[in-house]
Amino acid sequence: MSRKLTAEFFGTLWLVLGGCGAAVFAAAFPALGIGFVGVSLAFGLTVLTMAYAIGHVSGCHLNPAVTLGLVAGGRFDPAEAVPYIIAQVLGAIAGAAIIFVIATGKPGFELGGFAANGFGALSPGKYSMVAAFVCEAVLTAFFLVVILGATHRSAPVGFAGLAIGLCLTLIHLISIPVTNTSVNPARSTSQAIFAGGEYLAQLWLFWVAPILGAVVGGFIHRYLSNSDEPMISGN
């Protein structure tokens, strides 16, 4: 179990460092031409690379919503969910701390939103709370359908990481203007801790909506696949 939790810690650290780091560093310089398309790719690449690096160790969840969605889909032991979530949140905070240390080494750095998620005035496109909730829940549900389908025993072997990474990229392309894209409570928590203020006050939505969507996605997969796969640790 300790190996799995260590893998989840470092995997989630990498997701935050790569994805949120791209948003805080590269996207802040228009001359680099990365924009939100580049940030979307960065998030997708973190998951794709970690899927092949630690997927055989922990299942590469990197996300409390994914862990609970896998439980709902019958593909993960509920007894291991809480330790996984703790490791993910701690890894995400460590990733955000590394970004903070690097970012504050630049003269004149202003923390701003620090790649945190939000709705209303904190939404990049000023979308409402309802719009943000629906966006996060629906996209996380589809994310789980892709994860569970791509890792099903009947799926083509060796391509799960690619499908999951591209799915996360697509999710970011859709939702960065709406919420700055969460679909991951650990990722949202890590950035909100540093951004503080209203970002922390709105953090509840980025736990509730992704987890709700993930659980629904897990049940959708079970219905679609009519699977009799045994429950396993990982995906």
Residue pairs with C-beta under 8 A, 6 or more apart in sequence:
1 80
1 83
3 57
3 58
4 57
4 58
4 59
4 80
4 84
4 233
4 234
5 58
5 83
5 84
5 86
5 87
6 87
7 54
7 57
7 58
7 60
8 54
8 58
8 61
8 62
8 84
8 87
8 88
8 91
9 87
9 88
9 90
9 91
9 94
10 54
10 91
11 50
11 53
11 54
11 58
11 60
11 62
11 91
12 62
12 63
12 87
12 88
12 89
12 91
12 92
12 95
12 186
12 187
13 91
13 92
13 94
13 95
13 98
14 46
14 49
14 50
14 95
15 43
15 46
15 47
15 50
15 62
15 63
15 92
15 95
15 184
15 187
16 91
16 92
16 95
16 96
16 99
16 186
16 187
16 190
16 191
17 46
17 95
17 98
17 99
18 42
18 43
18 45
18 46
19 39
19 42
19 43
19 46
19 115
19 187
20 95
20 96
20 99
20 114
20 115
20 187
20 190
20 191
21 42
21 95
21 98
21 99
21 102
22 34
22 38
22 39
22 42
22 43
23 39
23 42
23 115
23 180
24 99
24 103
24 114
24 115
25 99
25 102
25 103
26 32
26 34
26 38
26 39
26 42
27 34
27 35
27 36
27 38
27 39
32 38
36 172
36 173
36 176
36 177
37 173
39 172
39 176
40 169
40 170
40 172
40 173
40 176
40 181
41 169
43 168
43 169
43 172
43 181
44 165
44 166
44 167
44 168
44 169
44 170
44 172
45 165
45 169
47 60
47 62
47 161
47 164
47 165
47 168
48 161
48 162
48 164
48 165
48 166
49 161
49 165
50 60
50 62
51 60
51 160
51 161
51 164
51 165
52 161
53 60
54 60
55 160
55 161
55 234
55 235
57 234
58 84
58 234
59 70
59 76
59 233
59 234
59 235
60 161
60 234
60 235
61 67
61 70
61 76
61 84
61 88
61 234
61 235
62 88
62 91
62 184
62 186
63 88
63 183
63 184
63 185
63 186
63 187
63 210
64 84
64 85
64 88
64 89
64 184
64 185
64 186
64 207
64 210
64 211
65 140
65 144
65 183
65 184
65 185
65 210
65 211
65 213
65 214
66 143
66 144
66 147
66 184
66 214
67 76
67 81
67 84
67 85
67 88
68 81
68 85
68 211
68 214
68 215
68 218
69 140
69 143
69 144
69 147
69 148
69 214
69 215
69 217
69 218
70 76
70 144
70 147
70 148
70 218
70 235
71 77
71 78
71 81
71 218
72 144
72 214
72 215
72 216
72 217
72 218
72 219
72 222
73 144
73 148
73 217
73 218
73 219
73 221
73 222
74 218
74 222
74 227
74 229
74 231
75 148
75 151
75 218
75 229
75 231
75 232
75 235
76 231
76 232
76 233
76 234
76 235
77 231
77 232
77 233
80 233
85 186
88 186
89 185
89 186
89 189
89 190
91 186
92 186
92 187
92 189
92 190
93 189
93 190
93 193
95 190
96 114
96 190
96 191
96 193
96 194
97 194
99 114
99 115
100 114
100 194
103 109
103 111
103 114
111 194
111 195
112 195
113 122
113 180
113 191
113 195
113 199
114 191
114 194
114 195
114 199
115 180
115 191
116 122
116 180
116 188
116 191
116 192
116 194
116 195
116 199
117 179
117 180
117 181
117 182
117 188
117 191
117 192
117 199
117 202
117 203
117 206
118 132
118 179
118 180
118 198
118 199
118 202
119 127
119 128
119 129
119 131
119 132
119 133
119 179
119 202
119 205
120 126
120 127
120 128
120 129
120 202
121 198
122 198
122 199
122 202
123 132
123 177
123 178
123 179
123 180
124 176
124 177
124 178
124 179
124 180
125 177
125 178
127 135
127 177
127 178
127 179
129 205
131 178
132 178
132 179
132 205
132 209
133 205
133 208
133 209
134 209
135 174
135 175
135 178
135 179
136 175
136 179
136 182
136 183
136 205
136 206
136 209
136 210
136 213
137 209
137 210
137 212
137 213
137 216
138 213
139 171
139 174
139 175
139 183
139 213
140 183
140 209
140 210
140 211
140 212
140 213
140 214
140 217
141 213
141 214
141 216
141 217
141 220
142 167
142 171
142 217
143 167
143 168
143 171
143 183
143 213
143 214
143 217
144 213
144 214
144 216
144 217
144 218
144 220
144 221
145 217
145 220
145 221
145 224
146 163
146 164
146 167
147 160
147 164
147 167
147 235
148 217
148 218
148 221
148 225
148 235
149 155
149 221
149 224
149 225
150 159
150 160
150 163
150 164
151 160
151 235
152 225
152 227
152 229
153 229
168 183
171 181
171 183
172 181
175 181
175 183
179 206
182 188
182 206
182 209
182 210
183 210
183 213
184 210
185 206
185 207
185 210
185 211
188 203
188 206
188 207
189 203
189 206
189 207
191 199
192 199
192 200
192 202
192 203
192 206
193 200
221 227
